[in-house]
Amino acid sequence: MNLLIRYGLFGYVLLQILWGGTGFLSAEEFLFRYRPGEKYKIVSEVEEEVFLNGQFSHMAEILNKISVEVKDVKDGKGRLEGSFVTSEKRGGRVSVYELQNTYYSSFERDRYGRYDIDPSYYMPVVRNVPVFPKKDMQKGDTWKETGEEVHDLRNGYGIPVPLRFPFQANYRYLGTGEYRGRNYDLISVNYTVRHRTSDYFRRFPLYPVRVSGFSDQLVYWDNEKGRPHAYNEQFSIIFALSNGDEYEFTGTARAEITESLPMDRDQVAEDVERQIEKDGVQDTRVSIDDRGVTINLEDIRFAPDSADLLRSEIGKLERIAEILRRYPDRHLLVTGHTALAGTAAGRRQLSLDRANTVAEFFLERGVRSPDQVLTEGKGATEPVADNDTPEGMRKNRRVEITILEN
């Protein structure tokens, strides 16, 4: 049983950082700077091996997508709000990332990198990394600061509060280095974790008794903008459980931060509707919500109780694929829905399998890369029509493709 998946010790550090900056001099004070209204998105990829009691269990490929906005700035401190989406890759003709969890978080961060965040929030996982000293930095400078990790133990453990523990991070300014053709300031960050959980956790049937491990990171700091541009990490973390089992998660992580370009949702929706009508795509609607613009494929046909797409639907998806090619920088969310038939678990799995089939269709044709597509299955939990009629069930058997703003 996979009780806990680590989404990258440092993976969420970059998932919330929003700053502007100053130019680089021979000695420079590194600072976070925030501008109201700034929006950023961060994509981190994690590859890890999972071991149970020293024996290899499985590989995990994890994709984290975070959208963050600077809501306000006061006395150099930014008030940030973010959406954190975690997903894991599943096998198939083309592997797709299935959405696992979506978290919301709101917090403040000062110009040196220290957080002020309500303890009830689960994201970001790693906090107060990096934190900079109040001095000019020169190559070879080192410093130490206290950080914190936070983990979600609700799934598998049923523990309703975050597991939190501190660590001491060791920093070194390495000078400059190249990343994809540009020079950045290089900062190494490493820390070890040795933590015994408090008596609070003893009230639960299963809980982590001890947590240990390490994280070694290399941060590419963009001092012109005053924020990290990317990072690489190697990590290993072990959870010793109260039943005597030990889970170990060992692997690598990487991420980049990019600015979020605003989407004119009304214009995109209008353009998509016009092209759908021009192409004669039947049983298709377009809607707008907070996430972006959604193309609703009603009654898309699969073999009965199967995720095998009928050949009659290929032409429809080819035309939708051409529409999606017009927005290559926008990520996609493919959501499957079913009518009310069978068990709840069966409906959810079938809807997810069908979403995966549609996503793989687009990936096979190069419409998007795997890190630009997420899938989810809703089963029959979000009907758009009455399941008591054949027409209503037809409308409820649908796949939605959302062109995401962030």
C-alpha positions in Angstrom: 0.0 0.0 0.0 1.5 3.3 -1.0 0.8 5.3 2.1 2.8 8.3 1.3 4.2 9.8 -1.9 6.9 12.4 -1.6 6.3 15.2 -4.1 9.9 16.4 -4.0 11.5 17.9 -0.8 12.4 21.1 -2.6 9.8 20.7 -5.4 7.3 23.1 -3.7 10.0 25.7 -2.8 9.9 27.1 -6.3 6.1 26.6 -6.5 5.3 29.7 -4.7 8.1 32.3 -5.3 7.3 35.6 -6.9 9.8 38.4 -7.0 11.3 41.2 -9.1 15.0 42.2 -8.5 18.1 44.2 -9.1 21.1 43.9 -11.3 24.2 41.8 -10.4 27.3 43.5 -9.0 30.6 41.9 -7.7 28.9 41.9 -4.3 25.1 41.9 -4.1 22.5 41.4 -1.4 20.0 38.8 -2.7 16.4 39.8 -1.9 12.9 38.6 -2.8 10.8 41.4 -4.2 7.1 41.3 -5.0 4.8 43.3 -7.3 1.0 43.3 -6.8 -0.8 41.4 -9.5 2.2 39.4 -10.6 1.3 35.8 -11.6 3.7 32.9 -12.0 3.5 29.2 -12.8 5.9 26.6 -11.8 6.1 23.0 -13.1 8.2 20.5 -11.2 8.9 16.9 -12.2 9.9 14.3 -9.7 11.3 10.8 -10.4 11.6 8.6 -7.4 12.2 5.0 -6.4 9.9 3.7 -3.5 11.2 1.0 -1.2 9.4 -0.9 1.5 11.5 -2.4 4.3 14.6 -2.1 2.0 13.0 -3.9 -0.9 12.2 -2.0 -4.2 8.4 -1.4 -4.5 7.9 0.8 -7.6 8.9 3.8 -9.5 6.9 7.0 -9.3 6.9 9.9 -11.8 5.2 13.0 -10.3 4.2 16.3 -11.9 3.5 19.4 -9.8 1.8 22.4 -11.3 1.5 25.6 -9.2 -0.1 28.9 -10.1 0.6 31.8 -7.7 -0.4 35.4 -7.6 1.0 38.3 -5.6 -2.1 39.8 -4.0 -0.5 42.6 -2.0 2.8 44.0 -0.9 3.5 45.9 2.3 6.9 46.9 3.8 8.6 44.6 1.3 6.6 41.6 2.3 4.4 39.8 -0.3 1.0 38.3 0.4 0.7 35.4 -2.0 -2.1 33.0 -2.9 -1.5 29.8 -4.8 -3.1 26.7 -6.3 -1.0 23.5 -6.0 -1.9 20.6 -8.2 -0.2 17.2 -7.8 -0.4 14.4 -10.4 1.3 11.0 -11.0 2.0 9.3 -14.3 0.2 6.2 -15.3 1.2 3.7 -18.0 -0.6 3.3 -21.3 0.1 3.6 -25.0 1.4 7.1 -24.0 1.8 7.7 -20.3 -0.3 10.5 -18.9 -0.4 12.3 -15.6 -3.5 11.7 -13.5 -4.5 14.5 -11.2 -4.2 13.4 -7.5 -4.8 16.5 -5.3 -5.4 20.2 -5.5 -4.5 22.4 -2.6 -5.0 26.1 -1.9 -2.6 28.2 0.2 -2.3 31.8 1.3 0.8 33.1 3.0 3.2 36.0 3.4 6.9 36.0 2.6 9.4 38.7 3.4 12.2 40.0 1.3 14.7 37.5 2.9 12.6 34.5 2.2 10.9 33.8 5.6 7.3 32.7 5.7 4.3 33.8 7.7 1.7 31.1 7.1 -1.2 29.6 9.0 -0.2 26.1 10.3 -3.4 24.5 8.8 -2.1 24.9 5.2 -0.4 21.8 3.6 1.4 23.7 0.8 4.1 24.6 0.2 5.8 21.4 1.5 9.2 23.1 2.1 9.2 26.5 3.8 11.9 29.1 4.5 14.1 27.8 1.7 16.0 29.7 0.5 16.5 32.3 3.2 19.2 34.9 2.6 21.3 36.8 5.2 21.2 40.5 5.5 24.6 41.2 3.8 26.2 41.4 0.4 27.0 38.1 -1.1 30.4 37.1 -2.6 31.4 33.8 -4.2 32.2 31.2 -1.6 30.1 32.8 1.2 28.2 30.3 3.4 25.4 30.6 5.9 22.8 28.6 7.8 19.1 29.1 8.3 16.2 27.1 9.8 13.6 25.7 7.4 10.6 23.5 7.8 8.8 20.6 6.0 5.1 20.0 6.1 3.5 16.7 4.9 -0.2 15.7 4.3 -1.0 12.4 6.2 -4.7 12.4 5.6 -4.7 9.7 2.9 -3.6 6.3 4.2 -3.1 7.5 7.8 -6.3 9.5 8.5 -4.3 12.1 10.5 -6.2 15.4 10.1 -3.3 17.8 10.7 -0.1 18.4 8.8 3.1 16.7 10.0 5.6 19.5 10.5 9.3 19.3 11.4 12.2 21.7 11.3 15.7 21.4 9.8 18.8 23.5 9.4 19.7 24.3 5.8 23.4 24.9 4.8 23.9 27.4 2.0 26.9 28.3 -0.2 27.0 30.9 -3.0 28.9 29.3 -5.9 29.2 32.2 -8.3 27.6 32.1 -11.7 26.7 29.2 -14.0 24.8 28.5 -17.3 21.3 27.2 -17.6 19.9 26.8 -21.1 22.1 29.5 -22.6 21.8 32.1 -19.8 24.0 32.8 -16.7 22.5 32.7 -13.3 23.8 32.9 -9.7 24.3 29.4 -8.3 23.3 28.6 -4.7 23.7 25.2 -3.2 21.3 24.2 -0.5 21.5 21.0 1.6 20.0 19.7 4.8 19.5 16.5 6.7 16.3 15.5 8.5 16.1 13.7 11.8 12.8 14.0 13.5 10.8 12.0 16.0 7.0 12.7 16.0 5.2 14.1 19.0 2.9 12.2 21.3 -0.1 13.6 19.4 0.3 11.1 16.6 0.2 8.1 19.0 -3.6 8.3 19.1 -3.8 7.0 15.5 -3.7 3.3 14.5 -0.8 4.0 12.0 1.6 7.0 12.1 5.2 7.9 11.3 7.4 7.4 14.4 10.6 8.8 12.9 11.5 10.8 9.7 15.0 10.9 8.4 16.7 11.8 5.1 18.5 14.5 3.1 18.1 17.0 0.3 20.9 18.4 -1.9 19.8 21.2 -4.2 21.2 23.6 -6.8 19.3 26.8 -7.3 19.7 28.9 -10.4 19.0 32.4 -9.0 17.9 35.1 -11.4 19.2 38.2 -9.7 17.8 40.5 -12.4 14.3 39.4 -11.5 15.0 38.6 -7.9 13.8 35.0 -7.9 14.9 31.5 -8.6 14.6 30.6 -12.3 15.1 26.8 -11.9 16.5 24.1 -9.5 17.7 20.5 -9.5 17.6 18.3 -6.4 18.6 14.9 -5.2 16.8 13.5 -2.1 16.1 10.6 0.1 13.6 10.4 2.9 12.6 7.5 5.2 9.3 7.2 7.2 9.6 4.7 10.0 6.0 3.7 10.8 4.4 2.6 14.1 3.8 -0.9 12.7 7.5 -1.4 12.1 7.5 -0.8 8.3 9.8 1.7 6.7 9.1 3.5 3.5 12.0 5.1 1.6 11.6 7.6 -1.2 14.8 8.3 -3.2 15.1 10.3 -6.4 15.6 13.5 -8.3 13.5 16.6 -8.9 13.7 19.6 -11.2 11.6 22.7 -11.9 11.4 26.0 -13.7 9.4 29.1 -13.0 7.7 31.0 -15.9 5.4 34.1 -15.9 1.7 33.4 -16.5 0.4 35.2 -19.5 -3.2 36.4 -19.2 -5.8 34.6 -21.2 -8.7 36.5 -22.9 -11.2 33.8 -22.0 -14.1 35.4 -23.8 -12.1 35.8 -27.0 -10.7 32.2 -26.8 -14.2 30.8 -26.2 -15.6 32.8 -29.1 -12.9 31.6 -31.4 -13.3 28.0 -30.3 -17.0 28.1 -30.8 -16.7 29.6 -34.2 -14.3 26.9 -35.3 -16.4 24.1 -33.9 -19.4 25.4 -35.8 -17.3 25.7 -39.0 -16.0 22.2 -38.7 -19.4 20.8 -37.9 -18.4 19.1 -34.7 -21.7 17.7 -33.2 -22.7 17.5 -29.5 -20.0 20.0 -28.4 -20.4 23.0 -26.1 -17.9 25.6 -25.0 -18.0 27.2 -21.5 -15.9 29.6 -19.3 -14.9 29.1 -15.7 -12.2 30.2 -13.3 -9.7 27.7 -14.7 -10.0 28.7 -18.4 -12.1 27.6 -21.4 -13.7 24.2 -21.5 -14.7 22.2 -24.6 -17.5 19.8 -23.6 -17.7 16.7 -25.8 -21.1 15.3 -25.1 -21.8 11.6 -25.8 -18.3 10.8 -27.0 -18.6 7.2 -27.9 -16.6 4.3 -26.5 -17.2 0.6 -26.5 -19.7 -0.4 -23.8 -18.2 -0.3 -20.3 -14.8 0.3 -21.9 -12.3 3.1 -22.6 -11.8 1.9 -26.2 -12.7 4.8 -28.5 -15.0 4.0 -31.4 -13.6 4.7 -34.8 -16.5 7.0 -35.6 -15.2 9.4 -32.9 -11.6 9.8 -34.4 -12.7 12.5 -36.9 -14.3 14.5 -34.1 -11.1 14.4 -31.9 -8.9 15.2 -34.9 -10.8 18.4 -35.4 -10.6 19.2 -31.7 -6.9 18.5 -31.9 -6.5 21.1 -34.6 -8.3 23.7 -32.4 -6.0 22.9 -29.5 -2.9 23.4 -31.6 -3.8 27.1 -31.8 -3.0 27.5 -28.1 0.3 25.6 -27.7 1.5 27.3 -24.5 -1.7 26.5 -22.6 -1.8 23.4 -20.5 -4.8 21.1 -20.7 -7.0 19.3 -18.2 -9.0 16.3 -19.6 -11.9 15.3 -17.4 -14.1 12.2 -17.9 -17.7 11.8 -16.8 -20.2 8.9 -16.8 -23.9 8.4 -16.5 -25.3 6.9 -13.3 -24.7 3.2 -13.9 -22.7 0.6 -11.9 -20.8 1.3 -8.7 -19.3 4.6 -7.7 -15.8 3.3 -7.8 -16.4 1.6 -11.2 -17.8 4.8 -12.6 -14.9 6.9 -11.4 -12.3 4.5 -12.9 -14.2 4.2 -16.2 -14.4 8.0 -16.5 -10.7 8.3 -15.7 -9.7 5.6 -18.2 -11.7 7.4 -20.9 -10.1 10.8 -20.0 -6.7 9.0 -20.4 -7.7 7.7 -23.8 -8.6 11.2 -25.0 -5.4 12.6 -23.5 -3.3 9.9 -25.1 -4.9 10.7 -28.5 -3.7 14.2 -28.3 -0.2 13.2 -27.0 0.2 10.7 -29.8 -0.4 13.4 -32.4 2.0 15.9 -30.8 -0.7 18.3 -29.7 0.9 18.7 -26.3 3.9 17.2 -24.4 3.1 14.9 -21.4 4.0 17.6 -18.9 1.3 19.9 -20.4 -1.7 17.5 -19.8 -3.5 16.3 -16.7 -6.4 13.9 -16.5 -9.1 13.2 -13.9 -12.2 11.1 -13.6 -15.4 12.4 -11.9 -17.6 9.4 -12.4 -21.3 10.5 -12.2 -20.7 13.1 -9.5 -21.3 16.1 -11.8 -24.3 15.4 -14.0 -25.5 18.0 -16.5 -28.8 16.3 -17.2 -31.3 13.9 -15.7 -29.9 10.3 -15.5 -33.5 8.9 -15.6 -33.8 9.5 -19.4 -31.7 8.2 -22.3 -31.1 11.7 -23.5 -29.9 12.8 -20.1 -27.6 9.8 -19.8 -26.2 10.6 -23.2 -25.3 14.1 -22.2 -23.7 12.9 -18.9 -21.4 10.5 -20.8 -18.9 13.2 -21.7 -15.3 14.3 -21.8 -14.3 17.9 -21.0 -11.1 19.4 -22.3 -10.2 22.6 -20.4 -7.6 25.0 -21.9 -6.1 26.3 -18.7 -5.1 29.9 -18.1 -2.4 28.9 -15.6 
